[in-house]
């Protein structure tokens, strides 16, 4: 299920239909670093999806801070500009993902 929490995708559908993966809309993470209510809402959404056996993907992750907060919830995958911009097929073949580790600096 894509864009969970918006439009016609709701908790009722999660309960009634067997979803493998629920992707939570970016609208719910844009202020997660600054807004306690948004963090709790994400915790709730991720928990509900997990309760019914669905894995959770969050879209719109744009900063390390967002990633760090979401790692404390029942979220399996992250999608967003923090990791990469949308890529063409040719770009995917040469793309090197971020490791999440701090880059080491070399002394000049």
Secondary structure by P-SEA (a helix, b strand, c coil): ccccccccccaaaaacccccbbbbcccccccccccaaaaaaaaaaaaaaaaabbbbbbcccccaaaaaaaccccccccccccccccccaaaaaacccccccccccccc
